[in-house]
Amino acid sequence: MKTVPVLVVALVPTSLALAVAFGSVDLGPAQLADALLGRGDEIAREIVWGVRAPRALAAFACGGLLALAGALLQVLLRNPLADPTILGVSGGAAAGALAAMLLGVAAAGLNLAALAGASIAAGAVFAFSLGRSGWNPYRVLLTGVALASGFGALVGLMLSLAPSSQVQGMLFWLLGDLSPAGDPSAALLVLAACAALAFSQSAALDALILGEDKARSLGIAVKRLQTIAFACATLATVAAVLLGGSIGFVGLVVPHLLRLSGVHRHGVLLPLSACLGGSLLALADTLARTAAAPAELPVGVLTAMIGVPVLLFLLARLR
Amino acid sequence: MLKAEGLAISIGGRELVRAFDLTLAPGECWALLGPNGSGKTSLILALAGLRSPQSGAIALAGTALAAYPRKEIARRIAVLLQDEETDFWGSVLDYVMLGRYPHSRSNWRRDEEGAALARRWLAELDLADRAAQAYRTLSGGERQRARIAQVLLQDADILLLEEPLQHLDLRHQAQVMRALARCASGGKTVLAALHEPGHAARHCGFALLLYDAGRASLGRSSDMLTQANLEALYQCSLEAAGTGSFLPS
């Protein structure tokens, strides 16, 4: 199965090119080419380099981070249903962000509040799950799910208390929205660092599938491995959520799409998850910007609407 | 050389092993026999450094086992576990190649030498034509042989095996026992938990009997595997079976 990696890697420049080519303003091919080369109309240049390129990269970084976190959590928790929301980190970030909105804090403070919420959630999961002999996957799952529903209740409370003028913005945050993403360079750096760190542990993650005892007997320091991988997944989730809110489904579906296409070794699965997740979110975000232009749809709605049928199709085909 | 002194193991308040001394030397093949629940698994996990005993010391080549880094232990001690998670999605060869983990260095280069060794072990255990097949699609007995191939590929000096013969047909039971005996005669140490005294008598020079109440006795197989000892061990009377009882020659 050498075609899958090639296709996925080729999808990266393709998706980014499409994300730059299409938008609410219709630029012709000639104008687009000029703008890309830094010539011609200044407005077109600003649209391509100042608006669309950062947005495309932000979408790529966000999708890559979510898919990477999902792939890591699925092997760590030995649960195919694991995805970044399961850590409660997204819920914590959402509660923080909505509280900031409710208090009328400016954009920078909003990110800080989201980060604080995410950190509280991640800290709680770590505190409850890390025992003397290692990580307990069940406790991670239980803590994460409990925190997620607790934060969900908080979010519901804030939505019902919020003045109606703020509810639209809150809903966009909750559904996942990349329009306020801004400069993607920090997120891209986090993506590169997390991908490299995860890749360095890929052979050990392959062995972890056989269970903790077998992995130990093969020479793996299981607790250390789990700590690195959990930290990696948490960092990736936090970075993604700060960038695009709670974008669902990418983290769950992308690793499974790859597994169902025959990619199992983590040395391949993890980098390809990052590539595929990034590409798919860049494409979905392009669709979200253009489908109902000049209005924007929340991209999280689109990822679910595209992801669900694709996964079901693959499942049906490979029965 | 793996040495246990004054070992005590209890699980759930039940004492399985008490004040127990054992020295496993290079070239020795040990059969570990005992009824269900007598502590065979717990003993193997303790000797492999996967569980710490309640008391007593385990030393590998004169140094406390707990003082070794995991990877160093894995180069010296390989373990076949009775139960294993089965959701491995890769091929049989991928599966067996996990046994190379303690020896591998690079994430980037394919380990050609390891792959060649893995194929050799697969061939030795009649799985040569299964190498590219998905591990999940193997039968129980084939899976067991792939698991043994993985342990052998690990190429440790000491092999600790929990029920290596489970799920295997007669021919493959003998094949696995011969492979283990060859490892021992090549200078490795083998300790295998078995439920077949016939195989133990034929292939293992030494036997360790774990009785129900935390009592153990050990010695040469020829002295240990007597009818009286086995009757006491399994708490039932035994008789030489007539027709229908065979061991592969």
Contacts between the chains, C-beta under 8 A, distances in Angstrom:
chain1	res1	chain2	res2	distance
A	78	B	85	7.0
A	78	B	87	7.4
A	199	B	107	6.6
A	200	B	107	6.9
A	202	B	107	6.1
A	203	B	101	6.2
A	203	B	104	6.5
A	203	B	107	6.1
A	204	B	101	7.3
A	206	B	90	7.8
A	206	B	94	7.9
A	206	B	98	6.3
A	207	B	98	5.0
A	207	B	101	5.5
A	209	B	85	6.4
A	209	B	87	6.5
A	209	B	88	5.4
A	209	B	89	7.9
A	210	B	84	5.5
A	210	B	85	5.6
A	210	B	88	6.5
A	210	B	98	6.9
A	211	B	81	7.6
A	211	B	83	7.9
A	211	B	84	5.7
A	211	B	85	4.3
A	213	B	45	7.3
A	213	B	50	5.3
A	213	B	79	7.9
A	213	B	81	5.9
A	214	B	79	7.8
A	214	B	81	5.7
A	214	B	84	5.7
A	214	B	85	7.7
A	216	B	50	5.7
A	216	B	70	6.2
A	217	B	48	5.9
A	217	B	50	6.3
A	217	B	74	6.4
A	217	B	77	7.5
A	217	B	78	7.0
A	217	B	79	4.1
A	217	B	81	7.3
A	218	B	74	5.4
A	218	B	98	6.3
A	218	B	99	7.1
A	218	B	101	4.5
A	218	B	102	6.2
A	218	B	154	7.1
A	219	B	70	5.0
A	219	B	71	3.7
A	219	B	72	7.7
A	219	B	73	6.9
A	219	B	74	2.9
A	219	B	75	7.0
A	219	B	101	5.8
A	219	B	102	3.9
A	220	B	70	6.3
A	220	B	71	7.8
A	220	B	74	8.0
A	220	B	101	7.0
A	221	B	69	7.7
A	221	B	70	5.0
A	221	B	71	7.9
A	259	B	89	6.4
A	264	B	89	4.3
A	264	B	90	4.5
A	264	B	94	7.2
A	265	B	90	6.4
A	265	B	94	6.8
A	267	B	107	5.6
